[in-house]
Amino acid sequence: MPTDWQQRYETADTPWDKGAPHPALVDFLQAQPPRGKILVPGCGLGHDVRALARVGGEVTGLDIAPGAIARAEAFAKTGGENYLCADLFDLPPDLRASFDWVWEHTCFCAIEVERRADYVRAVVTALKPGAHLLAVFYLDPGVEEGPPFGVSITELDALFSPHFEVVKEWTPQRTYAGREGREQMRLLRRRD
Ligand SMILES: C[S@@+](CC[C@H](N)C(=O)[O-])C[C@H]1O[C@@H](n2cnc3c(N)ncnc32)[C@H](O)[C@@H]1O
């Protein structure tokens, strides 16, 4: 049965929320702060959104759960961020082909496995041609039943390579406790 995300927030059943941006994003931002318009799908409470906004991005945090968006909006602003309660699979027209970057972190692994092609389509739809998807993929969450749903490198290649070229990929040096060696970072560029 699909996850009721709003209910997870209402009942404070949010083990994914670590109260801080992903350490690998923090490291990336120090080396290469992305500029322009940035979309963070499935942004939750917005820790990553605020980290991206702090270094100059014009960031939209999008989440399907009103409870997540309300809590994200309650944090003090760090820069040019805004939040939107919407379904990634039904992007508002004004968000289409409008982003220079998408930051993916625990949205892809939260989506039902059979909707992964829809996820890729949604990200392609949001990005301008030649724009970037920076992602930390949860390869092996170590749970029998998701979410989070793991993914293999082979599946990532099959899903994303028709639309994206891989600019760079690496194992994050820093992550949250318990996720060591379970993730893969990828910097992808949308094909024109
Ligand atoms: C596992 S949580 C991760 C939240 C956040 N990225 C973090 O790490 O704290 C997945 C998030 O994706 C959101 N989500 C799930 N399906 C979505 C959809 N179709 N459109 C937008 N957001 C969605 C959920 O409401 C939830 O906040």
Ligand as a Chemical Component Dictionary entry (heavy atoms), coordinates in Angstrom:
data_LIG
# 
_chem_comp.id                   LIG 
_chem_comp.type                 NON-POLYMER 
_chem_comp.pdbx_formal_charge   0 
_chem_comp.three_letter_code    LIG 
# 
loop_
_chem_comp_atom.comp_id 
_chem_comp_atom.atom_id 
_chem_comp_atom.alt_atom_id 
_chem_comp_atom.type_symbol 
_chem_comp_atom.charge 
_chem_comp_atom.model_Cartn_x 
_chem_comp_atom.model_Cartn_y 
_chem_comp_atom.model_Cartn_z 
_chem_comp_atom.pdbx_ordinal 
LIG C1  C1  C 0  11.768 9.681  3.154  1  
LIG S1  S1  S 1  11.090 11.283 3.149  2  
LIG C2  C2  C 0  12.562 12.282 2.896  3  
LIG C3  C3  C 0  12.374 13.733 3.239  4  
LIG C4  C4  C 0  13.640 14.568 3.106  5  
LIG N1  N1  N 0  14.236 14.445 1.793  6  
LIG C5  C5  C 0  14.636 14.181 4.169  7  
LIG O1  O1  O 0  15.606 13.476 3.858  8  
LIG O2  O2  O -1 14.415 14.545 5.332  9  
LIG C6  C6  C 0  10.322 11.339 1.543  10 
LIG C7  C7  C 0  9.587  12.628 1.291  11 
LIG O3  O3  O 0  9.059  12.614 -0.033 12 
LIG C8  C8  C 0  7.748  13.159 0.004  13 
LIG N2  N2  N 0  7.030  12.635 -1.181 14 
LIG C9  C9  C 0  6.640  11.363 -1.397 15 
LIG N3  N3  N 0  6.006  11.259 -2.583 16 
LIG C10 C10 C 0  6.010  12.509 -3.125 17 
LIG C11 C11 C 0  5.490  13.049 -4.340 18 
LIG N4  N4  N 0  4.846  12.287 -5.234 19 
LIG N5  N5  N 0  5.663  14.358 -4.572 20 
LIG C12 C12 C 0  6.320  15.156 -3.670 21 
LIG N6  N6  N 0  6.807  14.693 -2.502 22 
LIG C13 C13 C 0  6.666  13.389 -2.228 23 
LIG C14 C14 C 0  7.191  12.723 1.343  24 
LIG O4  O4  O 0  6.109  13.506 1.797  25 
LIG C15 C15 C 0  8.414  12.840 2.238  26 
LIG O5  O5  O 0  8.520  14.113 2.836  27 
# 
loop_
_chem_comp_bond.comp_id 
_chem_comp_bond.atom_id_1 
_chem_comp_bond.atom_id_2 
_chem_comp_bond.value_order 
_chem_comp_bond.pdbx_ordinal 
LIG C1  S1  SING 1  
LIG S1  C2  SING 2  
LIG S1  C6  SING 3  
LIG C2  C3  SING 4  
LIG C3  C4  SING 5  
LIG C4  N1  SING 6  
LIG C4  C5  SING 7  
LIG C5  O1  DOUB 8  
LIG C5  O2  SING 9  
LIG C6  C7  SING 10 
LIG C7  O3  SING 11 
LIG C7  C15 SING 12 
LIG O3  C8  SING 13 
LIG C8  N2  SING 14 
LIG C8  C14 SING 15 
LIG N2  C9  SING 16 
LIG N2  C13 SING 17 
LIG C9  N3  DOUB 18 
LIG N3  C10 SING 19 
LIG C10 C11 SING 20 
LIG C10 C13 DOUB 21 
LIG C11 N4  SING 22 
LIG C11 N5  DOUB 23 
LIG N5  C12 SING 24 
LIG C12 N6  DOUB 25 
LIG N6  C13 SING 26 
LIG C14 O4  SING 27 
LIG C14 C15 SING 28 
LIG C15 O5  SING 29 
# 
